[in-house]
Amino acid sequence: MKKLYCFDFDGTLTYKDTMFMYLKFYDPTKFRLQFIKHVPLFILLKLKLAETEKVKKSFIGSILKGQTQEKIEKKSKQFFEEHYPKIVRENALDFIQNIDRDHTKSLLVTASLDIWAKPFADAFQMKLVSTKAEFKNGVFTGNFIGKNCNGKEKLERIQAEINDIKYDKIIAFGDTSGDRPMLKWANEGHYQFFH
């Protein structure tokens, strides 16, 4: 039996949202300053008066734009080493470690940027499907390649990734409204399964 597992990352497999954690780890001083500057935007976001993608791009860009890919990847590796497996829910880790790899494909589907999500995907032995950071001449532009990987976009990315391969069963795990399209589409959609 051929199975496809689709796991959301932040909150589903982890205890915390990794975006804020990573950006704070990257540059604590700049993080505090930009966080305060972005508070009005975060409020608009909560009130659904601002676009998630725009606010996210602005906040991430305010800290990482202009940084070299080399430095960003080095920091991502350090971030991973410091927080793995501590920030991963124990039961989620158990579940992942017991996946039958011979008959299963596993995807880590996340709105988080590939920058810091990749080391986790590698550790989980999963293919990463995420929001992609744009680099030009080895420097982060502050932009994304394509859209923020959330909501309908998550599902479109999964479908593009599996590219008409037929699976006997598709099982998805998520914990927010941004995971609903993926959960609805799967044969089995688990909401807050590891909580």
C-alpha positions in Angstrom: 0.0 0.0 0.0 1.4 3.3 -1.1 0.9 6.2 1.3 1.5 9.9 1.2 2.0 11.8 4.4 1.7 15.6 4.4 2.8 17.3 7.6 2.4 20.9 8.4 5.4 22.1 10.4 4.8 25.1 12.8 2.5 24.2 15.7 1.7 20.7 14.2 5.1 19.1 14.7 6.6 21.9 16.8 5.5 23.5 20.0 6.2 27.0 18.7 6.2 29.1 15.5 9.7 28.8 14.1 9.7 32.1 12.1 9.8 34.4 15.1 12.3 32.0 16.8 14.6 31.9 13.9 14.6 35.7 13.2 15.2 36.4 16.9 18.1 33.9 16.9 19.5 35.5 13.7 19.7 39.0 15.1 18.1 39.6 18.6 18.7 43.4 18.5 17.3 43.9 15.0 14.5 41.5 15.8 13.3 43.6 18.8 13.5 46.8 16.9 11.6 45.5 13.8 9.1 43.6 15.9 8.1 46.9 17.6 7.9 48.6 14.2 5.7 45.9 12.8 3.2 45.7 15.8 0.6 47.9 13.9 0.9 45.5 10.9 0.5 42.5 13.2 -2.6 44.0 14.6 -4.1 44.6 11.2 -3.3 41.0 10.3 -5.2 39.8 13.4 -8.1 41.9 12.3 -7.8 40.4 8.8 -7.1 43.9 7.4 -3.7 43.1 6.0 -2.4 40.4 3.8 -0.4 37.7 5.5 2.1 37.4 2.7 2.9 41.2 2.6 3.3 41.5 6.4 5.5 38.3 6.5 7.6 39.5 3.6 8.1 43.0 5.2 9.0 41.5 8.6 11.4 38.8 7.3 12.9 41.3 4.9 13.5 43.9 7.6 15.8 41.4 9.3 17.3 39.2 6.6 17.3 41.3 3.4 20.8 41.9 2.1 22.3 39.1 4.1 24.4 36.5 2.3 23.0 33.0 1.5 26.1 31.6 3.2 25.5 33.4 6.5 21.8 32.7 6.4 22.4 28.9 5.9 25.1 28.8 8.6 22.7 30.5 11.0 19.9 28.0 10.0 22.2 25.1 10.7 23.1 26.6 14.2 19.4 27.3 14.8 18.5 23.7 14.0 21.3 22.2 16.1 20.3 24.3 19.1 16.5 23.6 18.9 16.2 20.0 17.5 14.6 17.9 18.8 13.6 20.1 21.8 11.0 22.1 19.9 9.4 19.0 18.2 6.5 17.4 19.9 7.6 14.0 21.3 4.7 12.1 20.0 5.1 13.7 16.6 8.8 12.6 16.5 7.8 9.1 17.6 5.3 8.9 14.8 7.8 10.2 12.2 10.5 7.8 13.3 8.1 4.9 12.9 7.0 5.7 9.3 7.5 2.8 6.9 9.8 4.5 4.5 9.6 1.8 1.8 6.0 2.3 1.0 5.6 6.0 1.9 6.4 9.4 0.7 6.5 12.2 3.3 6.2 15.9 2.7 6.9 18.7 5.2 4.5 21.3 3.9 5.0 24.7 5.5 4.5 28.4 5.2 7.9 28.8 6.9 10.8 29.7 4.6 13.0 27.0 3.2 15.9 28.8 4.7 15.3 27.5 8.2 12.8 24.7 7.5 15.2 22.6 5.3 17.4 21.2 8.1 14.3 20.0 9.9 12.9 18.4 6.7 16.2 16.6 6.3 16.2 15.4 9.9 12.6 14.1 9.4 13.7 12.5 6.0 10.9 14.4 4.3 10.8 16.4 1.1 10.3 20.0 1.8 7.4 22.0 0.3 7.7 25.5 1.6 7.7 29.2 1.0 10.9 29.9 -1.0 13.4 32.7 -0.3 14.8 34.5 -3.3 18.5 34.9 -3.6 20.3 37.0 -6.2 24.1 36.7 -6.6 24.2 34.9 -3.2 22.2 37.6 -1.4 18.7 37.5 0.0 16.5 40.0 -1.9 13.8 40.1 0.8 11.4 38.5 -1.7 9.8 35.1 -2.1 9.9 32.9 -5.2 6.2 32.3 -5.8 3.6 32.6 -3.2 3.5 32.2 0.6 2.9 28.4 1.0 -0.3 28.5 3.0 -4.0 27.7 2.5 -4.9 26.8 -1.1 -1.3 27.4 -2.1 -0.2 24.5 0.2 -2.5 22.1 -1.7 -1.4 23.4 -5.1 2.2 22.8 -4.1 1.5 19.3 -2.9 -0.3 18.5 -6.1 2.6 19.9 -8.2 5.1 17.9 -6.1 3.3 14.5 -6.5 2.6 15.2 -10.1 -0.2 12.7 -10.8 1.5 9.8 -8.9 -1.3 7.7 -7.5 -1.4 7.0 -3.7 -3.6 4.4 -2.0 -4.0 6.7 0.9 -3.1 10.4 1.6 -2.9 11.4 5.2 -2.5 15.0 6.3 -1.7 16.7 9.6 -2.3 20.4 10.4 -3.3 22.7 13.2 -4.6 26.0 11.7 -7.1 27.3 9.1 -4.2 27.6 6.7 -4.1 23.8 6.6 -7.8 23.2 5.9 -7.6 22.8 2.1 -4.9 20.2 2.6 -6.8 18.4 5.3 -10.0 18.4 3.3 -8.3 17.1 0.2 -6.5 14.2 2.0 -8.3 10.8 2.6 -7.5 11.3 6.2 -7.1 14.9 7.6 -6.0 15.1 11.2 -6.4 18.4 13.0 -4.1 19.1 16.0 -3.4 15.3 16.1 -0.2 15.6 18.1 -1.4 18.2 20.6 
